[in-house]
């Protein structure tokens, strides 16, 4: 990757401010790239985009909001497709098949069909790369595409509205929002770990109860 791209990724707020007239395109592109697991914070892009929309280019507010929303949505769909059409193939046909045999995958698919929609919806509110992991898992475990589209759309409407509005309301003080979000996520992280542990325990219990003796 070119060193200039690394520079952009390391200082996204300044880059977004410098590209204010074209921000709807830039935010869209950065959020799509986030689907490739590049170190791009969706939250920072949306908050700073809202701030710039309020203070620099208010006439482009709706274009910028649309760019953020569409970029994040396409990014989510890309991650789902990677899981559905690439990772699932790797798991089933290569060495991973020894670790996750078809029987276990089927059990996971049944469990995910019961709890996966809730996991997808609430997981969209969690950063640190967990979003993409959840999207890919949705694809690997065969969540129906239209279910994914609808649930992710609803969750994304909420997260985009919250983050963009916070940036817009705070204007040039977007760093305050980012700092608050970082502290909030620091508190949320242990809760997420607890939820994952509970999820795994329930899965193992379900697997034991339905496994033949």
C-alpha positions in Angstrom: 0.0 0.0 0.0 1.3 3.5 -0.9 2.7 5.5 2.1 0.4 8.4 1.2 -2.6 6.1 1.9 -1.1 5.2 5.3 -0.8 8.9 6.1 -4.5 9.4 5.2 -5.6 6.5 7.4 -3.6 7.8 10.3 -5.1 11.3 10.3 -8.6 10.9 8.8 -10.2 14.0 10.5 -7.6 16.4 8.9 -7.9 14.6 5.6 -11.7 14.9 5.7 -11.6 18.6 6.5 -9.1 19.3 3.7 -11.5 17.5 1.2 -14.7 19.3 2.5 -16.1 20.3 -1.0 -16.0 16.6 -2.1 -16.7 15.1 1.3 -19.7 13.1 0.2 -17.5 11.2 -2.2 -14.5 10.9 0.2 -16.6 9.6 3.1 -18.3 7.2 0.8 -15.0 5.8 -0.4 -13.4 5.6 3.0 -16.4 3.7 4.4 -16.4 1.3 1.5 -12.7 0.6 2.1 -13.5 -0.2 5.8 -15.2 -3.3 4.4 -11.7 -4.5 3.4 -10.7 -4.4 7.1 -8.4 -1.4 6.6 -7.8 0.6 9.8 -10.6 3.1 9.1 -13.0 4.0 12.0 -16.5 4.2 10.7 -17.5 6.1 13.8 -14.8 8.8 13.3 -15.7 9.2 9.6 -19.4 9.7 10.4 -18.8 12.0 13.4 -16.3 14.2 11.6 -18.4 14.2 8.4 -21.4 15.5 10.4 -19.2 18.2 12.0 -17.9 19.4 8.6 -21.4 19.4 7.2 -22.5 21.7 10.0 -19.5 24.1 9.9 -18.0 24.1 6.5 -20.4 22.9 3.8 -23.9 23.0 5.2 -25.3 23.1 1.7 -24.0 19.5 1.2 -25.4 18.1 4.4 -27.8 15.6 2.8 -25.3 14.6 0.2 -22.7 13.9 2.9 -25.2 12.0 5.0 -26.2 9.9 2.0 -22.5 9.2 1.2 -21.8 8.0 4.7 -24.9 5.8 4.7 -24.3 4.2 1.3 -20.6 3.7 1.9 -21.2 1.9 5.2 -24.0 -0.2 3.7 -22.0 -1.3 0.7 -19.1 -2.1 3.1 -21.4 -4.3 5.2 -22.6 -6.1 2.1 -19.1 -6.7 0.9 -18.1 -8.2 4.2 -21.2 -10.5 4.2 -20.3 -11.7 0.6 -16.7 -12.4 1.6 -18.1 -14.7 4.3 -20.8 -16.2 2.1 -18.8 -16.9 -1.0 -15.2 -17.1 0.1 -14.7 -18.0 3.7 -17.4 -20.6 3.7 -15.8 -22.3 0.7 -12.4 -22.2 2.4 -13.8 -23.7 5.6 -15.7 -26.5 3.8 -13.2 -27.5 1.2 -9.7 -26.9 2.7 -7.8 -27.5 5.9 -10.3 -25.7 8.0 -12.7 -28.6 7.3 -10.7 -30.6 9.8 -11.3 -28.0 12.5 -14.9 -27.3 11.6 -16.4 -30.4 10.0 -19.7 -30.2 8.1 -21.6 -31.6 11.1 -20.5 -28.8 13.4 -21.1 -26.2 10.7 -24.7 -27.4 10.3 -25.2 -27.2 14.1 -23.8 -23.6 14.1 -26.1 -22.7 11.2 -29.1 -23.9 13.1 -28.1 -22.0 16.2 -27.3 -18.8 14.1 -30.7 -19.1 12.4 -32.3 -18.7 15.8 -30.1 -15.9 17.3 -28.2 -14.5 14.4 -30.6 -11.7 13.6 -30.3 -10.3 17.1 -26.5 -10.7 17.0 -26.3 -8.9 13.7 -28.6 -6.0 14.8 -26.9 -5.2 18.1 -23.4 -6.1 16.8 -23.6 -3.2 14.4 -23.3 -0.8 17.3 -20.0 -2.3 18.3 -16.7 -1.1 16.8 -13.1 -2.5 17.1 -13.6 -4.6 13.9 -16.3 -6.7 15.5 -18.8 -5.4 12.9 -17.0 -6.9 10.0 -16.5 -10.2 11.9 -20.2 -10.4 12.5 -21.1 -9.6 8.9 -18.7 -12.3 7.6 -20.0 -14.8 10.1 -23.6 -14.0 8.9 -22.4 -15.0 5.4 -20.4 -18.0 6.5 -23.3 -19.5 8.4 -25.8 -18.9 5.6 -28.0 -16.1 6.8 -30.4 -15.3 4.0 -29.2 -12.3 2.0 -32.5 -10.4 2.1 -32.6 -11.0 5.9 -29.1 -9.5 6.2 -30.0 -6.5 4.0 -33.1 -5.7 6.0 -31.6 -6.1 9.5 -28.4 -4.3 8.7 -30.4 -1.5 7.0 -32.4 -1.0 10.2 -29.3 -1.0 12.4 -27.4 1.2 10.1 -30.2 3.8 10.0 -29.8 4.0 13.8 -26.0 4.1 14.0 -25.7 6.6 11.1 -28.3 8.9 12.5 -26.8 8.9 16.0 -23.1 9.4 14.9 -23.8 11.9 12.1 -26.2 13.9 14.3 -23.7 14.0 17.2 -21.0 15.4 14.9 -23.4 17.9 13.4 -24.7 19.2 16.7 -21.2 19.5 18.2 -19.8 21.2 15.1 -16.1 22.0 15.4 -15.9 20.2 18.8 -16.2 16.8 17.2 -13.1 15.6 19.2 -15.3 15.8 22.3 -17.7 13.3 20.8 -14.9 11.0 19.6 -13.3 11.1 23.1 -16.7 10.3 24.7 -17.3 7.5 22.2 -13.9 6.0 23.0 -14.6 6.0 26.7 -18.1 4.6 26.1 -16.7 1.8 24.0 -14.0 1.1 26.6 -16.9 0.5 29.1 -18.8 -1.5 26.5 -15.9 -3.8 25.6 -16.1 -6.0 28.7 -19.9 -6.2 28.3 -19.3 -7.4 24.7 -16.8 -10.1 25.9 -19.4 -11.3 28.5 -22.1 -11.5 25.8 -19.7 -13.5 23.6 -18.9 -15.9 26.4 -22.6 -16.4 27.1 -23.2 -17.0 23.4 -20.5 -19.6 23.2 -21.6 -21.4 26.4 -25.2 -21.6 25.1 -23.9 -22.9 21.7 -21.9 -25.6 23.4 -24.8 -26.6 25.6 -27.1 -26.7 22.6 -24.5 -28.8 20.7 -24.1 -31.3 23.6 -27.9 -31.7 24.0 -28.4 -32.5 20.3 -25.3 -34.6 19.7 -25.9 -38.3 19.5 -24.5 -40.4 22.3 
